[in-house]
Amino acid sequence: MFSQRTLRRLLVPLTVLLLAGASHADTYEVKLPPELSSSPRLCDYAPCREVLPEATTFSERKGQPSYVEGYRDDAGQKKKVGYVMLSTDITDIPAYSGKPVVSLIGMDTAGKFTGVKILKHSEPILLLGIPESALVKFNNQYLGQFVGDNIEIGRSRPEENLIGLDAITGATVTVIAQNQVMMTSGTEVAKQVGILKPVIRPQARFPISDAAPGWADLVADGSVQHLVVKPEDVGLKSDGRPYMDLWFGYLNQPTIGRALLGKDGYASLMARLKEGEHAIFIIRTAGMDSFKGSGFVRGGIYDRVQVRQDKDSFTFRDLDYVNLWGLSAAGAPAYDESAIFIIRGKGFSAAYPWKLVFLGNKIDKETAAKTFANFDKEYWLADAYLEGGRPEVIKPDPTWLKVWKDKALQIGAFIVLLLVVAGAYANRDRLVRRSSHKNKWPVNAFKYTGWLLSIGFVGFQAMAQPSITQVLTWFHSLLFQWQWELFLSDPLIFIFWIFIIVTVFVWGRGLFCGWLCPFGSLSELLYKLGRACGLKRFQFHLPQALHDRLKGLKYAIFFGLLAVSFFSMGLAEKLAEIEPFKTTFLVGLLNRSWPYTLFAGGLLGLSIFTERPFCKYLCPLGAALAMPTTFRWFGLKRKEECTRCKACAKGCGSLAIDTKGNIDQRECMLCLDCMVLYYDDHACPPLAQERKRRDKAGQPLTPIDTRGYFIPIHPAPARPAPEGKS
């Protein structure tokens, strides 16, 4: 028979095996040479030939954003065969870890991808779950694809000229981000080298007006926009100042240009511009750095700012710079730095929205390494400043919204499941009154259905098992940089967490942990099946005293992971493999190395003999949810006799009822067994005694009130006899 010693003997070595089996993926958080992002000779520090196999020699970095050209020897002559780009030179799109996947990308002179190599990533799912080879296989789908094609994650839709790519199961956010990195990087370089032609947009026409708006008026109508970058956005400590505080606007529009520059200044600028050229102004009112860049040289590029309009980018060289001597608009702020930049690209039009982009370096708090980052603010002239008003612009759905639309049916079914379970629990008083200690099906019908759907649909099919790694990621995002798009990219997890947060504060952790957690449901279902298969005599619970000591272990694990995450998120994510969720649902018991399979399988096997061992003693997610459960709005009911009666405690599988009859709501899984007894006049000792007393006295059984007692019988006072009668 199993005993507490057996339990300890199983848990300790399984935990050791789990951590011993952890190993770094090939490129997980590797230390890249600083020259990779700074040296003109990119290919001296990166395997460029692996992504552009035809090339034998490579140029220095060119362009803005930068790329290198690859050549092969052709009869003694150098022939250009393609281009190589480092993704972080072009975009800082984060993956699920909040950090970009650093990719080296090759493209031939026809604009077709020739190779992709991951140099570094920080994705926890590729650290200990899905093999890195899965990402390599995903990237290979780009080989031979034209950079100008419409390529997205999901099924191909030829009628829409859309090429679909197979995602990596369980790593949706990662591959969505990687697709954006590939297409953004390839498009930026293809436009610079002429593979993709710029979009020619109709030019704006401006109405005549004598208005003279002040600075506040220009800010109010959007003619002047404000872009602020905080120190924490670039990994620096805040000293109360912004890292970059910029104001900017479009100067060709006569009303705006004259208001900002004055009549003479505006006339002088317009005389300087050629047909099809546009001017914008930028001022820095505060900040720690220059928006012009400290490394600017004559003939070079201003590498801190650029303008983007849809997929077109416009950069500025020294000849595109004009001094801004002052602002004439009433109420204009003082500034430390200023410039007028001329946009010379033929595809730019002020009639359509565009963005000012500030390009900077972000310092990683853990490694002190610098990575590329960009910050932008949209600008679009108001209707009043455009003849005929703004043209109609149909903006494409953001990537996260496309994911939600693609999964609409699955999302709808998931929301229905959550609402039905929450509705059933909200009506628990009716359900438990219809149940008895011999027939709990009015409650169990909902609970067991929730288990089966959470295991099959939520766990194995949708792979939406919540994890402590999400808690750590969200905690760090709240402290450092919150990005809604990152979390919205996984809709089921996003919805699940909203549900969990709300229900934890309403009823406690038990509704999720006891009814809807896929692993917890699987664990308890195995225990119930073991009992049904005749293993009841081998099943056991730990003594209450030992349970009370061991239940604190999960809190220690949670706080340990949280503390480690501040020093190394990668190590915390590796240690978070104490959760068997990934092995069970995401990767599969038979698809991982033996330590993980042994750990997860051991916990599930142990669950046949003791109820929810992982949930009670090891689950850091349960610990994280147990703490706010202290502040729940509604708890389970108790009677005065519950402090003396032990009937409920004997049947509590969670061991959440102490020797005084109090329920520890942080440990309670809300199975409602105690609430069934609460209203059962054959199982609840106080009710059973009252029932027997009334039966013996020949008194009727009245309904049981909300306090759990029979409604008292009060003899009605005798009516006085009518006058004249005796």
Buried (B, 14 or more C-beta within 10 A) or exposed (E): EBEBEBBEEBBEBBBEBBEEBBEEBEBBBEEBEEEBBEBEEBBEBBEBBBBBBBBEEBBEBBBBBBBBBBBBEEEEEBEBBBBBBBBBBBBBBBBBBBBBBBBBBBBBBEBBBBBBBBBBBBBBBBBBBBBBEBBEEBBEBBEEBBBBBEBBBBEEEEEEEBBBBEBBEBBBBBBBBBBBBBBBBBBBBBBBBEBBEBBEBEBBEBEEBEEEBBBEBBBEBBBBBEBBBBBBBBBBEEEEEBBBBBBBBBBBBBBBBBBBBBEEBBEEBBEEBEEEBBBBBBBBBBBBBEBBBEEBEEEEBBBBBBBBBBBBBBBBBEEBBBEBEEBBBEEBEEBEBBBBBBBBBBBBBBBBBBBBBBBBBBBEBBBEBBBBBBBBBEBBBBEEBBEEEBEEEEEEEEBBBBBBEBBEEBBEBBEEBBEBBBEBBBEBBEBBBBBBBEEBEBBBEBBBBBBEBBBBBBBBEBBBBBBBBBBBBBBBBEEEBEEEBBBBBBBBBBBBBEBBEEBBBBBBBBBBBBBBBBBBBBBBBBBBEBBEEEEEEEBBBBEBEBBBEBBEBBBEBBEBBBEBBBEBBBBBBBBBBBBBBBBBBBBBBEEBEEBBBBBBBBBBEBBBBBBBBBBBBBBBBBBBBBEBBEEBEEEBBBBEBBEEBEBBBEBBBBBBBBEEBEBBBBBBBBBBBBBBBBBBBEBBBBBBEBBEEBEEEEEEBEEBEEEBBBEEEEEEEEEEEEEEEE
